[in-house]
Amino acid sequence: MYNEDNFIKALVEINNLNLIKSEWLLNNFILYKQSLNWPNNLPPIKRTSIIKSTIVEKFNIIYESILNEFDYRFNNEEKTLELK
């Protein structure tokens, strides 16, 4: 279901001292979307099938933690992320 290598690469990028968090969020949004159920024109919902203590869960937790540092909006029609 998931390509864990992509999630691992994204997690490794977190340790880069020159990381620009907003760019990291946008560059890895497609991975974040893979960990969600996103019905048409509705807000995203966390998948219940993510197993605890997996790479995908760790990525999801870190992604949401960084995302909450920003003022953002999900565009539910286009299923995109808008950072303000």
mmCIF file of the N, C-alpha and C atoms, coordinates in Angstrom:
data_MODEL
# 
_entry.id   MODEL 
# 
loop_
_atom_site.group_PDB 
_atom_site.id 
_atom_site.type_symbol 
_atom_site.label_atom_id 
_atom_site.label_alt_id 
_atom_site.label_comp_id 
_atom_site.label_asym_id 
_atom_site.label_entity_id 
_atom_site.label_seq_id 
_atom_site.pdbx_PDB_ins_code 
_atom_site.Cartn_x 
_atom_site.Cartn_y 
_atom_site.Cartn_z 
_atom_site.occupancy 
_atom_site.B_iso_or_equiv 
_atom_site.pdbx_formal_charge 
_atom_site.auth_seq_id 
_atom_site.auth_comp_id 
_atom_site.auth_asym_id 
_atom_site.auth_atom_id 
_atom_site.pdbx_PDB_model_num 
ATOM 1   N N  . MET A 1 1  ? 0.820   -1.198 0.000  1.00 0.00 ? 1  MET A N  1 
ATOM 2   C CA . MET A 1 1  ? 0.000   0.000  0.000  1.00 0.00 ? 1  MET A CA 1 
ATOM 3   C C  . MET A 1 1  ? 0.865   1.263  0.000  1.00 0.00 ? 1  MET A C  1 
ATOM 4   N N  . TYR A 1 2  ? 1.862   1.306  0.890  1.00 0.00 ? 2  TYR A N  1 
ATOM 5   C CA . TYR A 1 2  ? 2.749   2.461  0.974  1.00 0.00 ? 2  TYR A CA 1 
ATOM 6   C C  . TYR A 1 2  ? 4.145   2.064  0.510  1.00 0.00 ? 2  TYR A C  1 
ATOM 7   N N  . ASN A 1 3  ? 4.852   2.996  -0.103 1.00 0.00 ? 3  ASN A N  1 
ATOM 8   C CA . ASN A 1 3  ? 6.256   2.788  -0.386 1.00 0.00 ? 3  ASN A CA 1 
ATOM 9   C C  . ASN A 1 3  ? 7.024   3.404  0.785  1.00 0.00 ? 3  ASN A C  1 
ATOM 10  N N  . GLU A 1 4  ? 7.410   2.567  1.722  1.00 0.00 ? 4  GLU A N  1 
ATOM 11  C CA . GLU A 1 4  ? 8.041   3.060  2.951  1.00 0.00 ? 4  GLU A CA 1 
ATOM 12  C C  . GLU A 1 4  ? 9.329   3.826  2.683  1.00 0.00 ? 4  GLU A C  1 
ATOM 13  N N  . ASP A 1 5  ? 10.032  3.513  1.597  1.00 0.00 ? 5  ASP A N  1 
ATOM 14  C CA . ASP A 1 5  ? 11.269  4.230  1.278  1.00 0.00 ? 5  ASP A CA 1 
ATOM 15  C C  . ASP A 1 5  ? 11.021  5.724  1.135  1.00 0.00 ? 5  ASP A C  1 
ATOM 16  N N  . ASN A 1 6  ? 9.899   6.095  0.533  1.00 0.00 ? 6  ASN A N  1 
ATOM 17  C CA . ASN A 1 6  ? 9.578   7.519  0.371  1.00 0.00 ? 6  ASN A CA 1 
ATOM 18  C C  . ASN A 1 6  ? 9.337   8.189  1.719  1.00 0.00 ? 6  ASN A C  1 
ATOM 19  N N  . PHE A 1 7  ? 8.693   7.483  2.618  1.00 0.00 ? 7  PHE A N  1 
ATOM 20  C CA . PHE A 1 7  ? 8.450   8.033  3.951  1.00 0.00 ? 7  PHE A CA 1 
ATOM 21  C C  . PHE A 1 7  ? 9.757   8.152  4.725  1.00 0.00 ? 7  PHE A C  1 
ATOM 22  N N  . ILE A 1 8  ? 10.632  7.180  4.566  1.00 0.00 ? 8  ILE A N  1 
ATOM 23  C CA . ILE A 1 8  ? 11.942  7.222  5.238  1.00 0.00 ? 8  ILE A CA 1 
ATOM 24  C C  . ILE A 1 8  ? 12.755  8.409  4.719  1.00 0.00 ? 8  ILE A C  1 
ATOM 25  N N  . LYS A 1 9  ? 12.779  8.614  3.404  1.00 0.00 ? 9  LYS A N  1 
ATOM 26  C CA . LYS A 1 9  ? 13.508  9.751  2.823  1.00 0.00 ? 9  LYS A CA 1 
ATOM 27  C C  . LYS A 1 9  ? 12.990  11.070 3.384  1.00 0.00 ? 9  LYS A C  1 
ATOM 28  N N  . ALA A 1 10 ? 11.683  11.187 3.493  1.00 0.00 ? 10 ALA A N  1 
ATOM 29  C CA . ALA A 1 10 ? 11.095  12.421 4.030  1.00 0.00 ? 10 ALA A CA 1 
ATOM 30  C C  . ALA A 1 10 ? 11.492  12.620 5.488  1.00 0.00 ? 10 ALA A C  1 
ATOM 31  N N  . LEU A 1 11 ? 11.516  11.544 6.252  1.00 0.00 ? 11 LEU A N  1 
ATOM 32  C CA . LEU A 1 11 ? 11.907  11.646 7.662  1.00 0.00 ? 11 LEU A CA 1 
ATOM 33  C C  . LEU A 1 11 ? 13.383  11.992 7.810  1.00 0.00 ? 11 LEU A C  1 
ATOM 34  N N  . VAL A 1 12 ? 14.219  11.479 6.933  1.00 0.00 ? 12 VAL A N  1 
ATOM 35  C CA . VAL A 1 12 ? 15.650  11.804 6.972  1.00 0.00 ? 12 VAL A CA 1 
ATOM 36  C C  . VAL A 1 12 ? 15.860  13.292 6.692  1.00 0.00 ? 12 VAL A C  1 
ATOM 37  N N  . GLU A 1 13 ? 15.075  13.848 5.787  1.00 0.00 ? 13 GLU A N  1 
ATOM 38  C CA . GLU A 1 13 ? 15.188  15.270 5.451  1.00 0.00 ? 13 GLU A CA 1 
ATOM 39  C C  . GLU A 1 13 ? 14.960  16.176 6.657  1.00 0.00 ? 13 GLU A C  1 
ATOM 40  N N  . ILE A 1 14 ? 14.205  15.701 7.632  1.00 0.00 ? 14 ILE A N  1 
ATOM 41  C CA . ILE A 1 14 ? 13.910  16.498 8.827  1.00 0.00 ? 14 ILE A CA 1 
ATOM 42  C C  . ILE A 1 14 ? 15.192  16.897 9.551  1.00 0.00 ? 14 ILE A C  1 
ATOM 43  N N  . ASN A 1 15 ? 16.227  16.067 9.460  1.00 0.00 ? 15 ASN A N  1 
ATOM 44  C CA . ASN A 1 15 ? 17.481  16.315 10.165 1.00 0.00 ? 15 ASN A CA 1 
ATOM 45  C C  . ASN A 1 15 ? 18.394  17.309 9.462  1.00 0.00 ? 15 ASN A C  1 
ATOM 46  N N  . ASN A 1 16 ? 18.021  17.748 8.262  1.00 0.00 ? 16 ASN A N  1 
ATOM 47  C CA . ASN A 1 16 ? 18.825  18.710 7.516  1.00 0.00 ? 16 ASN A CA 1 
ATOM 48  C C  . ASN A 1 16 ? 18.763  20.068 8.215  1.00 0.00 ? 16 ASN A C  1 
ATOM 49  N N  . LEU A 1 17 ? 19.916  20.608 8.582  1.00 0.00 ? 17 LEU A N  1 
ATOM 50  C CA . LEU A 1 17 ? 19.962  21.884 9.293  1.00 0.00 ? 17 LEU A CA 1 
ATOM 51  C C  . LEU A 1 17 ? 19.451  23.040 8.444  1.00 0.00 ? 17 LEU A C  1 
ATOM 52  N N  . ASN A 1 18 ? 19.505  22.890 7.125  1.00 0.00 ? 18 ASN A N  1 
ATOM 53  C CA . ASN A 1 18 ? 19.046  23.948 6.222  1.00 0.00 ? 18 ASN A CA 1 
ATOM 54  C C  . ASN A 1 18 ? 17.598  23.749 5.776  1.00 0.00 ? 18 ASN A C  1 
ATOM 55  N N  . LEU A 1 19 ? 16.898  22.870 6.462  1.00 0.00 ? 19 LEU A N  1 
ATOM 56  C CA . LEU A 1 19 ? 15.519  22.556 6.093  1.00 0.00 ? 19 LEU A CA 1 
ATOM 57  C C  . LEU A 1 19 ? 14.626  23.793 6.185  1.00 0.00 ? 19 LEU A C  1 
ATOM 58  N N  . ILE A 1 20 ? 13.876  24.014 5.128  1.00 0.00 ? 20 ILE A N  1 
ATOM 59  C CA . ILE A 1 20 ? 12.841  25.043 5.132  1.00 0.00 ? 20 ILE A CA 1 
ATOM 60  C C  . ILE A 1 20 ? 11.526  24.293 5.300  1.00 0.00 ? 20 ILE A C  1 
ATOM 61  N N  . LYS A 1 21 ? 10.950  24.430 6.477  1.00 0.00 ? 21 LYS A N  1 
ATOM 62  C CA . LYS A 1 21 ? 9.801   23.601 6.845  1.00 0.00 ? 21 LYS A CA 1 
ATOM 63  C C  . LYS A 1 21 ? 8.629   23.744 5.890  1.00 0.00 ? 21 LYS A C  1 
ATOM 64  N N  . SER A 1 22 ? 8.358   24.938 5.439  1.00 0.00 ? 22 SER A N  1 
ATOM 65  C CA . SER A 1 22 ? 7.220   25.129 4.529  1.00 0.00 ? 22 SER A CA 1 
ATOM 66  C C  . SER A 1 22 ? 7.443   24.366 3.223  1.00 0.00 ? 22 SER A C  1 
ATOM 67  N N  . GLU A 1 23 ? 8.675   24.368 2.715  1.00 0.00 ? 23 GLU A N  1 
ATOM 68  C CA . GLU A 1 23 ? 8.977   23.619 1.494  1.00 0.00 ? 23 GLU A CA 1 
ATOM 69  C C  . GLU A 1 23 ? 8.858   22.120 1.739  1.00 0.00 ? 23 GLU A C  1 
ATOM 70  N N  . TRP A 1 24 ? 9.330   21.662 2.900  1.00 0.00 ? 24 TRP A N  1 
ATOM 71  C CA . TRP A 1 24 ? 9.232   20.249 3.238  1.00 0.00 ? 24 TRP A CA 1 
ATOM 72  C C  . TRP A 1 24 ? 7.777   19.805 3.284  1.00 0.00 ? 24 TRP A C  1 
ATOM 73  N N  . LEU A 1 25 ? 6.926   20.628 3.885  1.00 0.00 ? 25 LEU A N  1 
ATOM 74  C CA . LEU A 1 25 ? 5.495   20.299 3.945  1.00 0.00 ? 25 LEU A CA 1 
ATOM 75  C C  . LEU A 1 25 ? 4.902   20.160 2.546  1.00 0.00 ? 25 LEU A C  1 
ATOM 76  N N  . LEU A 1 26 ? 5.181   21.130 1.702  1.00 0.00 ? 26 LEU A N  1 
ATOM 77  C CA . LEU A 1 26 ? 4.616   21.106 0.354  1.00 0.00 ? 26 LEU A CA 1 
ATOM 78  C C  . LEU A 1 26 ? 5.202   19.957 -0.475 1.00 0.00 ? 26 LEU A C  1 
ATOM 79  N N  . ASN A 1 27 ? 6.504   19.712 -0.335 1.00 0.00 ? 27 ASN A N  1 
ATOM 80  C CA . ASN A 1 27 ? 7.148   18.650 -1.110 1.00 0.00 ? 27 ASN A CA 1 
ATOM 81  C C  . ASN A 1 27 ? 6.682   17.260 -0.693 1.00 0.00 ? 27 ASN A C  1 
ATOM 82  N N  . ASN A 1 28 ? 6.245   17.113 0.534  1.00 0.00 ? 28 ASN A N  1 
ATOM 83  C CA . ASN A 1 28 ? 5.844   15.806 1.046  1.00 0.00 ? 28 ASN A CA 1 
ATOM 84  C C  . ASN A 1 28 ? 4.342   15.682 1.271  1.00 0.00 ? 28 ASN A C  1 
ATOM 85  N N  . PHE A 1 29 ? 3.594   16.630 0.745  1.00 0.00 ? 29 PHE A N  1 
ATOM 86  C CA . PHE A 1 29 ? 2.151   16.607 0.934  1.00 0.00 ? 29 PHE A CA 1 
ATOM 87  C C  . PHE A 1 29 ? 1.517   15.375 0.288  1.00 0.00 ? 29 PHE A C  1 
ATOM 88  N N  . ILE A 1 30 ? 2.058   14.940 -0.826 1.00 0.00 ? 30 ILE A N  1 
ATOM 89  C CA . ILE A 1 30 ? 1.501   13.753 -1.486 1.00 0.00 ? 30 ILE A CA 1 
ATOM 90  C C  . ILE A 1 30 ? 1.639   12.521 -0.589 1.00 0.00 ? 30 ILE A C  1 
ATOM 91  N N  . LEU A 1 31 ? 2.732   12.439 0.171  1.00 0.00 ? 31 LEU A N  1 
ATOM 92  C CA . LEU A 1 31 ? 2.886   11.332 1.123  1.00 0.00 ? 31 LEU A CA 1 
ATOM 93  C C  . LEU A 1 31 ? 1.855   11.454 2.236  1.00 0.00 ? 31 LEU A C  1 
ATOM 94  N N  . TYR A 1 32 ? 1.684   12.663 2.724  1.00 0.00 ? 32 TYR A N  1 
ATOM 95  C CA . TYR A 1 32 ? 0.704   12.887 3.779  1.00 0.00 ? 32 TYR A CA 1 
ATOM 96  C C  . TYR A 1 32 ? -0.687  12.488 3.298  1.00 0.00 ? 32 TYR A C  1 
ATOM 97  N N  . LYS A 1 33 ? -1.020  12.854 2.059  1.00 0.00 ? 33 LYS A N  1 
ATOM 98  C CA . LYS A 1 33 ? -2.338  12.500 1.518  1.00 0.00 ? 33 LYS A CA 1 
ATOM 99  C C  . LYS A 1 33 ? -2.524  10.991 1.437  1.00 0.00 ? 33 LYS A C  1 
ATOM 100 N N  . GLN A 1 34 ? -1.430  10.252 1.213  1.00 0.00 ? 34 GLN A N  1 
ATOM 101 C CA . GLN A 1 34 ? -1.529  8.797  1.156  1.00 0.00 ? 34 GLN A CA 1 
ATOM 102 C C  . GLN A 1 34 ? -1.924  8.205  2.501  1.00 0.00 ? 34 GLN A C  1 
ATOM 103 N N  . SER A 1 35 ? -1.683  8.940  3.566  1.00 0.00 ? 35 SER A N  1 
ATOM 104 C CA . SER A 1 35 ? -2.004  8.432  4.901  1.00 0.00 ? 35 SER A CA 1 
ATOM 105 C C  . SER A 1 35 ? -3.389  8.890  5.370  1.00 0.00 ? 35 SER A C  1 
ATOM 106 N N  . LEU A 1 36 ? -4.150  9.466  4.456  1.00 0.00 ? 36 LEU A N  1 
ATOM 107 C CA . LEU A 1 36 ? -5.478  9.992  4.783  1.00 0.00 ? 36 LEU A CA 1 
ATOM 108 C C  . LEU A 1 36 ? -6.548  9.381  3.897  1.00 0.00 ? 36 LEU A C  1 
ATOM 109 N N  . ASN A 1 37 ? -7.761  9.456  4.354  1.00 0.00 ? 37 ASN A N  1 
ATOM 110 C CA . ASN A 1 37 ? -8.937  9.282  3.504  1.00 0.00 ? 37 ASN A CA 1 
ATOM 111 C C  . ASN A 1 37 ? -9.438  10.699 3.254  1.00 0.00 ? 37 ASN A C  1 
ATOM 112 N N  . TRP A 1 38 ? -9.638  11.019 1.996  1.00 0.00 ? 38 TRP A N  1 
ATOM 113 C CA . TRP A 1 38 ? -10.064 12.380 1.689  1.00 0.00 ? 38 TRP A CA 1 
ATOM 114 C C  . TRP A 1 38 ? -11.246 12.323 0.726  1.00 0.00 ? 38 TRP A C  1 
ATOM 115 N N  . PRO A 1 39 ? -12.447 12.224 1.287  1.00 0.00 ? 39 PRO A N  1 
ATOM 116 C CA . PRO A 1 39 ? -13.644 12.194 0.430  1.00 0.00 ? 39 PRO A CA 1 
ATOM 117 C C  . PRO A 1 39 ? -13.791 13.500 -0.351 1.00 0.00 ? 39 PRO A C  1 
ATOM 118 N N  . ASN A 1 40 ? -14.395 13.425 -1.508 1.00 0.00 ? 40 ASN A N  1 
ATOM 119 C CA . ASN A 1 40 ? -14.596 14.613 -2.338 1.00 0.00 ? 40 ASN A CA 1 
ATOM 120 C C  . ASN A 1 40 ? -15.349 15.696 -1.572 1.00 0.00 ? 40 ASN A C  1 
ATOM 121 N N  . ASN A 1 41 ? -14.787 16.897 -1.613 1.00 0.00 ? 41 ASN A N  1 
ATOM 122 C CA . ASN A 1 41 ? -15.374 18.106 -1.028 1.00 0.00 ? 41 ASN A CA 1 
ATOM 123 C C  . ASN A 1 41 ? -15.580 18.046 0.480  1.00 0.00 ? 41 ASN A C  1 
ATOM 124 N N  . LEU A 1 42 ? -14.879 17.142 1.144  1.00 0.00 ? 42 LEU A N  1 
ATOM 125 C CA . LEU A 1 42 ? -14.929 17.052 2.601  1.00 0.00 ? 42 LEU A CA 1 
ATOM 126 C C  . LEU A 1 42 ? -13.509 17.129 3.150  1.00 0.00 ? 42 LEU A C  1 
ATOM 127 N N  . PRO A 1 43 ? -13.359 17.464 4.414  1.00 0.00 ? 43 PRO A N  1 
ATOM 128 C CA . PRO A 1 43 ? -12.012 17.514 4.986  1.00 0.00 ? 43 PRO A CA 1 
ATOM 129 C C  . PRO A 1 43 ? -11.387 16.119 5.073  1.00 0.00 ? 43 PRO A C  1 
ATOM 130 N N  . PRO A 1 44 ? -10.059 16.081 5.108  1.00 0.00 ? 44 PRO A N  1 
ATOM 131 C CA . PRO A 1 44 ? -9.385  14.783 5.209  1.00 0.00 ? 44 PRO A CA 1 
ATOM 132 C C  . PRO A 1 44 ? -9.619  14.123 6.569  1.00 0.00 ? 44 PRO A C  1 
ATOM 133 N N  . ILE A 1 45 ? -9.556  12.806 6.550  1.00 0.00 ? 45 ILE A N  1 
ATOM 134 C CA . ILE A 1 45 ? -9.757  11.999 7.753  1.00 0.00 ? 45 ILE A CA 1 
ATOM 135 C C  . ILE A 1 45 ? -8.560  11.062 7.873  1.00 0.00 ? 45 ILE A C  1 
ATOM 136 N N  . LYS A 1 46 ? -8.029  10.916 9.077  1.00 0.00 ? 46 LYS A N  1 
ATOM 137 C CA . LYS A 1 46 ? -6.925  9.981  9.276  1.00 0.00 ? 46 LYS A CA 1 
ATOM 138 C C  . LYS A 1 46 ? -7.389  8.567  8.979  1.00 0.00 ? 46 LYS A C  1 
ATOM 139 N N  . ARG A 1 47 ? -6.523  7.807  8.348  1.00 0.00 ? 47 ARG A N  1 
ATOM 140 C CA . ARG A 1 47 ? -6.820  6.391  8.081  1.00 0.00 ? 47 ARG A CA 1 
ATOM 141 C C  . ARG A 1 47 ? -6.755  5.622  9.392  1.00 0.00 ? 47 ARG A C  1 
ATOM 142 N N  . THR A 1 48 ? -7.694  4.755  9.580  1.00 0.00 ? 48 THR A N  1 
ATOM 143 C CA . THR A 1 48 ? -7.685  3.916  10.777 1.00 0.00 ? 48 THR A CA 1 
ATOM 144 C C  . THR A 1 48 ? -6.789  2.707  10.586 1.00 0.00 ? 48 THR A C  1 
ATOM 145 N N  . SER A 1 49 ? -6.353  2.476  9.363  1.00 0.00 ? 49 SER A N  1 
ATOM 146 C CA . SER A 1 49 ? -5.543  1.290  9.079  1.00 0.00 ? 49 SER A CA 1 
ATOM 147 C C  . SER A 1 49 ? -4.048  1.495  9.313  1.00 0.00 ? 49 SER A C  1 
ATOM 148 N N  . ILE A 1 50 ? -3.637  2.708  9.691  1.00 0.00 ? 50 ILE A N  1 
ATOM 149 C CA . ILE A 1 50 ? -2.209  2.934  9.953  1.00 0.00 ? 50 ILE A CA 1 
ATOM 150 C C  . ILE A 1 50 ? -1.843  2.225  11.253 1.00 0.00 ? 50 ILE A C  1 
ATOM 151 N N  . ILE A 1 51 ? -0.862  1.381  11.156 1.00 0.00 ? 51 ILE A N  1 
ATOM 152 C CA . ILE A 1 51 ? -0.442  0.581  12.307 1.00 0.00 ? 51 ILE A CA 1 
ATOM 153 C C  . ILE A 1 51 ? 0.490   1.411  13.186 1.00 0.00 ? 51 ILE A C  1 
ATOM 154 N N  . LYS A 1 52 ? 0.255   1.335  14.481 1.00 0.00 ? 52 LYS A N  1 
ATOM 155 C CA . LYS A 1 52 ? 1.083   2.066  15.446 1.00 0.00 ? 52 LYS A CA 1 
ATOM 156 C C  . LYS A 1 52 ? 2.540   1.648  15.320 1.00 0.00 ? 52 LYS A C  1 
ATOM 157 N N  . SER A 1 53 ? 3.423   2.596  15.567 1.00 0.00 ? 53 SER A N  1 
ATOM 158 C CA . SER A 1 53 ? 4.874   2.390  15.579 1.00 0.00 ? 53 SER A CA 1 
ATOM 159 C C  . SER A 1 53 ? 5.450   2.033  14.215 1.00 0.00 ? 53 SER A C  1 
ATOM 160 N N  . THR A 1 54 ? 4.800   2.444  13.139 1.00 0.00 ? 54 THR A N  1 
ATOM 161 C CA . THR A 1 54 ? 5.344   2.221  11.806 1.00 0.00 ? 54 THR A CA 1 
ATOM 162 C C  . THR A 1 54 ? 5.934   3.527  11.280 1.00 0.00 ? 54 THR A C  1 
ATOM 163 N N  . ILE A 1 55 ? 6.671   3.407  10.194 1.00 0.00 ? 55 ILE A N  1 
ATOM 164 C CA . ILE A 1 55 ? 7.270   4.585  9.559  1.00 0.00 ? 55 ILE A CA 1 
ATOM 165 C C  . ILE A 1 55 ? 6.178   5.564  9.120  1.00 0.00 ? 55 ILE A C  1 
ATOM 166 N N  . VAL A 1 56 ? 5.098   5.034  8.580  1.00 0.00 ? 56 VAL A N  1 
ATOM 167 C CA . VAL A 1 56 ? 4.007   5.894  8.094  1.00 0.00 ? 56 VAL A CA 1 
ATOM 168 C C  . VAL A 1 56 ? 3.381   6.658  9.255  1.00 0.00 ? 56 VAL A C  1 
ATOM 169 N N  . GLU A 1 57 ? 3.173   6.011  10.377 1.00 0.00 ? 57 GLU A N  1 
ATOM 170 C CA . GLU A 1 57 ? 2.601   6.701  11.527 1.00 0.00 ? 57 GLU A CA 1 
ATOM 171 C C  . GLU A 1 57 ? 3.563   7.769  12.041 1.00 0.00 ? 57 GLU A C  1 
ATOM 172 N N  . LYS A 1 58 ? 4.843   7.433  12.119 1.00 0.00 ? 58 LYS A N  1 
ATOM 173 C CA . LYS A 1 58 ? 5.840   8.410  12.579 1.00 0.00 ? 58 LYS A CA 1 
ATOM 174 C C  . LYS A 1 58 ? 5.856   9.621  11.646 1.00 0.00 ? 58 LYS A C  1 
ATOM 175 N N  . PHE A 1 59 ? 5.847   9.376  10.332 1.00 0.00 ? 59 PHE A N  1 
ATOM 176 C CA . PHE A 1 59 ? 5.807   10.468 9.361  1.00 0.00 ? 59 PHE A CA 1 
ATOM 177 C C  . PHE A 1 59 ? 4.568   11.331 9.590  1.00 0.00 ? 59 PHE A C  1 
ATOM 178 N N  . ASN A 1 60 ? 3.429   10.684 9.745  1.00 0.00 ? 60 ASN A N  1 
ATOM 179 C CA . ASN A 1 60 ? 2.171   11.399 9.924  1.00 0.00 ? 60 ASN A CA 1 
ATOM 180 C C  . ASN A 1 60 ? 2.221   12.305 11.158 1.00 0.00 ? 60 ASN A C  1 
ATOM 181 N N  . ILE A 1 61 ? 2.733   11.795 12.252 1.00 0.00 ? 61 ILE A N  1 
ATOM 182 C CA . ILE A 1 61 ? 2.829   12.572 13.493 1.00 0.00 ? 61 ILE A CA 1 
ATOM 183 C C  . ILE A 1 61 ? 3.741   13.779 13.298 1.00 0.00 ? 61 ILE A C  1 
ATOM 184 N N  . ILE A 1 62 ? 4.895   13.563 12.681 1.00 0.00 ? 62 ILE A N  1 
ATOM 185 C CA . ILE A 1 62 ? 5.845   14.662 12.456 1.00 0.00 ? 62 ILE A CA 1 
ATOM 186 C C  . ILE A 1 62 ? 5.269   15.670 11.474 1.00 0.00 ? 62 ILE A C  1 
ATOM 187 N N  . TYR A 1 63 ? 4.649   15.184 10.409 1.00 0.00 ? 63 TYR A N  1 
ATOM 188 C CA . TYR A 1 63 ? 4.060   16.085 9.419  1.00 0.00 ? 63 TYR A CA 1 
ATOM 189 C C  . TYR A 1 63 ? 3.033   17.000 10.073 1.00 0.00 ? 63 TYR A C  1 
ATOM 190 N N  . GLU A 1 64 ? 2.137   16.418 10.845 1.00 0.00 ? 64 GLU A N  1 
ATOM 191 C CA . GLU A 1 64 ? 1.094   17.215 11.498 1.00 0.00 ? 64 GLU A CA 1 
ATOM 192 C C  . GLU A 1 64 ? 1.684   18.168 12.532 1.00 0.00 ? 64 GLU A C  1 
ATOM 193 N N  . SER A 1 65 ? 2.735   17.756 13.204 1.00 0.00 ? 65 SER A N  1 
ATOM 194 C CA . SER A 1 65 ? 3.392   18.623 14.177 1.00 0.00 ? 65 SER A CA 1 
ATOM 195 C C  . SER A 1 65 ? 3.976   19.859 13.492 1.00 0.00 ? 65 SER A C  1 
ATOM 196 N N  . ILE A 1 66 ? 4.653   19.657 12.374 1.00 0.00 ? 66 ILE A N  1 
ATOM 197 C CA . ILE A 1 66 ? 5.223   20.785 11.629 1.00 0.00 ? 66 ILE A CA 1 
ATOM 198 C C  . ILE A 1 66 ? 4.111   21.617 11.005 1.00 0.00 ? 66 ILE A C  1 
ATOM 199 N N  . LEU A 1 67 ? 3.106   20.963 10.460 1.00 0.00 ? 67 LEU A N  1 
ATOM 200 C CA . LEU A 1 67 ? 1.985   21.676 9.845  1.00 0.00 ? 67 LEU A CA 1 
ATOM 201 C C  . LEU A 1 67 ? 1.320   22.622 10.840 1.00 0.00 ? 67 LEU A C  1 
ATOM 202 N N  . ASN A 1 68 ? 1.211   22.191 12.081 1.00 0.00 ? 68 ASN A N  1 
ATOM 203 C CA . ASN A 1 68 ? 0.562   23.021 13.101 1.00 0.00 ? 68 ASN A CA 1 
ATOM 204 C C  . ASN A 1 68 ? 1.385   24.250 13.495 1.00 0.00 ? 68 ASN A C  1 
ATOM 205 N N  . GLU A 1 69 ? 2.604   24.347 13.021 1.00 0.00 ? 69 GLU A N  1 
ATOM 206 C CA . GLU A 1 69 ? 3.412   25.551 13.238 1.00 0.00 ? 69 GLU A CA 1 
ATOM 207 C C  . GLU A 1 69 ? 3.024   26.669 12.276 1.00 0.00 ? 69 GLU A C  1 
ATOM 208 N N  . PHE A 1 70 ? 2.210   26.324 11.277 1.00 0.00 ? 70 PHE A N  1 
ATOM 209 C CA . PHE A 1 70 ? 1.838   27.266 10.216 1.00 0.00 ? 70 PHE A CA 1 
ATOM 210 C C  . PHE A 1 70 ? 0.348   27.556 10.243 1.00 0.00 ? 70 PHE A C  1 
ATOM 211 N N  . ASP A 1 71 ? 0.017   28.666 9.639  1.00 0.00 ? 71 ASP A N  1 
ATOM 212 C CA . ASP A 1 71 ? -1.376  28.971 9.346  1.00 0.00 ? 71 ASP A CA 1 
ATOM 213 C C  . ASP A 1 71 ? -1.639  28.336 7.981  1.00 0.00 ? 71 ASP A C  1 
ATOM 214 N N  . TYR A 1 72 ? -2.573  27.423 7.908  1.00 0.00 ? 72 TYR A N  1 
ATOM 215 C CA . TYR A 1 72 ? -2.791  26.680 6.681  1.00 0.00 ? 72 TYR A CA 1 
ATOM 216 C C  . TYR A 1 72 ? -4.270  26.436 6.465  1.00 0.00 ? 72 TYR A C  1 
ATOM 217 N N  . ARG A 1 73 ? -4.556  25.980 5.242  1.00 0.00 ? 73 ARG A N  1 
ATOM 218 C CA . ARG A 1 73 ? -5.920  25.609 4.889  1.00 0.00 ? 73 ARG A CA 1 
ATOM 219 C C  . ARG A 1 73 ? -5.845  24.470 3.899  1.00 0.00 ? 73 ARG A C  1 
ATOM 220 N N  . PHE A 1 74 ? -6.728  23.488 4.070  1.00 0.00 ? 74 PHE A N  1 
ATOM 221 C CA . PHE A 1 74 ? -6.879  22.436 3.080  1.00 0.00 ? 74 PHE A CA 1 
ATOM 222 C C  . PHE A 1 74 ? -7.943  22.876 2.091  1.00 0.00 ? 74 PHE A C  1 
ATOM 223 N N  . ASN A 1 75 ? -7.645  22.775 0.822  1.00 0.00 ? 75 ASN A N  1 
ATOM 224 C CA . ASN A 1 75 ? -8.632  23.022 -0.215 1.00 0.00 ? 75 ASN A CA 1 
ATOM 225 C C  . ASN A 1 75 ? -9.283  21.672 -0.504 1.00 0.00 ? 75 ASN A C  1 
ATOM 226 N N  . ASN A 1 76 ? -10.485 21.490 -0.012 1.00 0.00 ? 76 ASN A N  1 
ATOM 227 C CA . ASN A 1 76 ? -11.159 20.192 -0.098 1.00 0.00 ? 76 ASN A CA 1 
ATOM 228 C C  . ASN A 1 76 ? -11.662 19.883 -1.500 1.00 0.00 ? 76 ASN A C  1 
ATOM 229 N N  . GLU A 1 77 ? -11.807 20.879 -2.320 1.00 0.00 ? 77 GLU A N  1 
ATOM 230 C CA . GLU A 1 77 ? -12.244 20.640 -3.706 1.00 0.00 ? 77 GLU A CA 1 
ATOM 231 C C  . GLU A 1 77 ? -11.094 20.071 -4.536 1.00 0.00 ? 77 GLU A C  1 
ATOM 232 N N  . GLU A 1 78 ? -9.923  20.694 -4.384 1.00 0.00 ? 78 GLU A N  1 
ATOM 233 C CA . GLU A 1 78 ? -8.766  20.279 -5.173 1.00 0.00 ? 78 GLU A CA 1 
ATOM 234 C C  . GLU A 1 78 ? -7.837  19.337 -4.416 1.00 0.00 ? 78 GLU A C  1 
ATOM 235 N N  . LYS A 1 79 ? -8.134  19.118 -3.148 1.00 0.00 ? 79 LYS A N  1 
ATOM 236 C CA . LYS A 1 79 ? -7.324  18.252 -2.270 1.00 0.00 ? 79 LYS A CA 1 
ATOM 237 C C  . LYS A 1 79 ? -5.869  18.714 -2.245 1.00 0.00 ? 79 LYS A C  1 
ATOM 238 N N  . THR A 1 80 ? -5.717  20.001 -1.914 1.00 0.00 ? 80 THR A N  1 
ATOM 239 C CA . THR A 1 80 ? -4.395  20.605 -1.846 1.00 0.00 ? 80 THR A CA 1 
ATOM 240 C C  . THR A 1 80 ? -4.210  21.287 -0.495 1.00 0.00 ? 80 THR A C  1 
ATOM 241 N N  . LEU A 1 81 ? -2.969  21.639 -0.236 1.00 0.00 ? 81 LEU A N  1 
ATOM 242 C CA . LEU A 1 81 ? -2.605  22.346 0.988  1.00 0.00 ? 81 LEU A CA 1 
ATOM 243 C C  . LEU A 1 81 ? -2.216  23.767 0.610  1.00 0.00 ? 81 LEU A C  1 
ATOM 244 N N  . GLU A 1 82 ? -2.735  24.723 1.355  1.00 0.00 ? 82 GLU A N  1 
ATOM 245 C CA . GLU A 1 82 ? -2.394  26.125 1.149  1.00 0.00 ? 82 GLU A CA 1 
ATOM 246 C C  . GLU A 1 82 ? -1.779  26.658 2.430  1.00 0.00 ? 82 GLU A C  1 
ATOM 247 N N  . LEU A 1 83 ? -0.520  27.028 2.370  1.00 0.00 ? 83 LEU A N  1 
ATOM 248 C CA . LEU A 1 83 ? 0.145   27.656 3.518  1.00 0.00 ? 83 LEU A CA 1 
ATOM 249 C C  . LEU A 1 83 ? -0.022  29.151 3.381  1.00 0.00 ? 83 LEU A C  1 
ATOM 250 N N  . LYS A 1 84 ? -0.328  29.784 4.504  1.00 0.00 ? 84 LYS A N  1 
ATOM 251 C CA . LYS A 1 84 ? -0.548  31.242 4.449  1.00 0.00 ? 84 LYS A CA 1 
ATOM 252 C C  . LYS A 1 84 ? 0.652   31.978 4.998  1.00 0.00 ? 84 LYS A C  1 
# 
